[in-house]
Amino acid sequence: MLVNIAAEPLNSLSVIVRVAFAIVLACHIPYIFFYGKQGLLILIDEVAQHSTSEQLKRKKRALEYQEEEPAYLNMNKWL
């Protein structure tokens, strides 16, 4: 099937099949399974709900309003 698609001129169906095959391949090869699948899920979640960018904004705001010194500044220097 992929040989036949490669022989065809570039059209939208060919591109869709090639992209779908690349996604399936990226999510099922053991060496890149976790990174590929996790990265794809993070991208989908970010596009759908903007959850990662919102978490980063909340952390940035929390650090801006933090008045106490960080705990590591009060620790023993030898540790």
C-alpha positions, 0 to 999 in steps of 0.5 A, spaced: 500 500 500 505 504 501 509 503 495 502 505 491 501 511 495 509 513 494 508 512 486 502 517 486 503 524 485 502 528 491 495 529 493 491 530 499 489 523 501 497 521 500 499 526 505 494 524 510 496 516 509 503 518 510 502 523 516 497 517 519 503 512 518 508 516 521 504 518 527 503 510 528 510 509 527 512 514 532 508 511 537 509 504 537 517 503 536 520 502 543 525 506 543 521 513 542 514 510 544 514 514 551 517 520 548 513 520 541 506 518 545 507 523 551 509 529 546 503 527 542 499 527 548 502 534 551 501 537 544 493 535 543 492 537 551 495 544 550 491 545 543 485 543 546 485 546 553 492 550 554 493 546 560 501 547 560 501 554 558 496 556 564 500 552 569 507 555 567 503 562 568 501 560 575 508 558 577 510 565 574 505 569 578 506 565 584 514 566 584 513 573 583 509 574 589 513 570 593 516 574 599 520 569 603 527 567 601 527 560 598 529 555 603 535 553 600 538 560 602 537 558 609 540 551 608 547 549 611 552 551 606 556 544 606 550 540 604 
